[in-house]
């Protein structure tokens, strides 16, 4: 801020105040300093603290022009060295994304190995590009994510409880002696490499042995017995330890374990196992069967609010305020805007306030992402019955969009998504002109009985169809349908369940 000190005669501390206000985009503080910059500052004793530009022979017009430039700089300031570095990164990233999208995404996944939320974001990103992500597979996966034939192979290092040394050992054994035939073959060949029950269980739950003999349920039932059997056999075969009856008992050293007759876990349970071990759903999503219901019931997806492309940009930005500002501008949402979201409740935590009232924090996950939600005390008692881990719900609330904070949803109501009805209300008119006039009259009524049922206007003269804005959708269980039939005629109002 040398120029500020030279022009206006600021002290070092005063000029640093301007610098901080510029870096934090505090326009109100900057405006307060404008007067001091131009006309100076005098203390209570009449002594000049800051001479100001005018006292230094600079005209008021020129001083205002200079300060205006600093105000513009405060709106969006960026160091030239940083700008040049980001430009280089931007071009390199664009090139890699254009010509090597799978490799680039795999590299980003590896840079966040162990961070489930980041990896989940990049896996969604890969799928949005049409890149297939192959679930962990014991005969092809390695510790890190890698690309083969244009597909991203899941990294075993992303599975909880599976260490790098163990993975490196099993991959080395696989490369030397060929693919593993089944779970028993895998355990036998890796018993000497520090194999442990926890790691094997994690691999099974993550689906690493899918496609081999036996289901996950059967493998989980016998893997400990297999490990212990081969461990005993290994101890017997220690060099120098010979049994007196070795020749007689030779056949007994063969490990034979048969899978019990068990039914495989339900698909939902399999998905939760994958989530438990990797932090992600790999072979599907518990919400897949509700995709159509979600599409009809919600006003937005989570990714609309989070702005998915900016999740990627966030990884190369170090200015949280710039990111939040850009995110809000790009998404087009306003602080306090009401939205309807649907998905599955995750990571609930409850807290008692100073007034001994209960509130809750939770994450809402849909098929596109995860959003943090806050349930304040005045809402908590009304919705507490729905606040259960893994519940599939419909949530209405207000967005909280603050600089230097991730977007949040202030919850107002929670309902059961699985009970949501897929219905549409059709209103028939002679022409679209008649329809628009009547909708204008009916607007207060429609908003009074607002809900999740879309309202569709049909004009018979030209067979035009128009769906009304989301704010005019109605609650089909309310008296509004009967009222509309009385107003427009029963033959012109039809509620269609789909």
C-alpha positions, 0 to 999 in steps of 0.5 A: 500500500505504498501508493496510499501512504505516498499520496495521502500521507497515511501511517503504516497502520492506517494504510494496512487498514485499507489493505485489509478492507480491500482484501476482504471486500469490505466496501463500507470500510473503504467508503469510510476511508475515502474521506480520510484519503482525500481530505485527511484526518485530524484528531481531537487536539487538532493535530493532523493524523493523516494529511490527505491528498488535498493537503499534499497538492492533489486535486479532489477530482484526481484523488476521487479517481484514484480511490475509485480505482482502489474500490474497483480493486476491492471488488475483485483483487487478484495478485498477478503472480497468482493470476499467472499461475492459475492461468497456466493451471487452467490451460493445463487442466483444460487440455487434460480434461479435453484429451484425457478425461478419464486419466485426469479424473483418476489423478484427482481421485488419487489426490483425495484418496481417503476423503470419501466426500471429495472422491464421491464428487469426482466419481459423480463428475466422471459418470456425468462425462460418461466415464465408467467407474468399475467397482473394486475388483480383486483381480484388477484393482490396485492401491490407487485408482487407475485407467484401463480401456477408458474405464476408471478402476476403483482403488483398493486404497479407498477401502477402510481398513485396507493398508498400502503394504497389504495391497502392494503385497496382494498385487505383487502376488497376483502379478507373480502367480496369476489371478485369484480363483476364489476367496480361499485361494486369495487367503491361502496365497496371502497368509504370509503377507500380514493378512488380517480378518478386518482387511478381508472383511472390508474387501468382501463388503466392498464387493472386491470378490463379487463374481467369484464363487459364493455370495457376500453373505456366504463369504462373510460367514466363513472368512474368519474360519478360512483365515484361521485354518490357513494360519494353523497350517502355516504354523505347522509348516514352520521350518524345523517343526516336524510332526511325529505323525506327519505322514499319517496326518498329511491329508488332514492339512488340506483346508476344506471349507464349504459355503453355508446355504445362505441367502444373499443380502438385500440390495439395500444392505449390500449398498450400505456395506459399500458405503460403510467401507468406502464412504460411497455407494458403488454398485447403485444407490438406495434412491435409484428406485425413487428417481422418478418420484424425486424428479416429480416431487422436488423443486431442485437437486442438491447439485443445482445448489452446490453447483457441481462444476464449482466443486471441481474448481474449489480444489484449485482455489484458496480463496473461500470468499471468492468461491462462495461469491462465484458459487452464489452468482452462478447458481442463481439462488438467493439467500433465504430462497425456499426450495423443496429437496428430496433424499436420504438423511445422513449423519444426524447430530442433535444438540441441546441449546442454552434454552434446553431446547433440542435442535439437529444438524444433518446431511441430505443426500440425493442422487446428485450430492449432499447438502447440510441441513439445520433443524432449529428448535421451533421446527424440531418437535414437528419433524422429529419422527422423520429424523432417522438415519437413512430415512428417505424424506422430502424436505422443504426449507430456506437456503442459507448462502453466506460468504466463506460458508458452504450452502445450507438448508434451514429446514421448515418441514420434513415428510416421507418421500416414499408416501409422496403421490405422483399426481398432476392437476389438469385445468382445461380452457378454451384458449390460452388467453382465457387460461392466463386470465383465469390463472391470474385470478386464481393465483391467491387460491393456488398459493394458499393451498400450495403443495407438490402437485404440478398444475397443468393448463390445457387450451383446447383451441390450439391444443396448447399445454403449459405447466404453471410455475412451481409456486402455483403447484397445489396440495391435492389432498386440500379442498382446492381441487373441489373449489376449482371444480366448482369454479371451472366446472367438474369436466374442466378439472381433472386430477390424474394419478400416475 
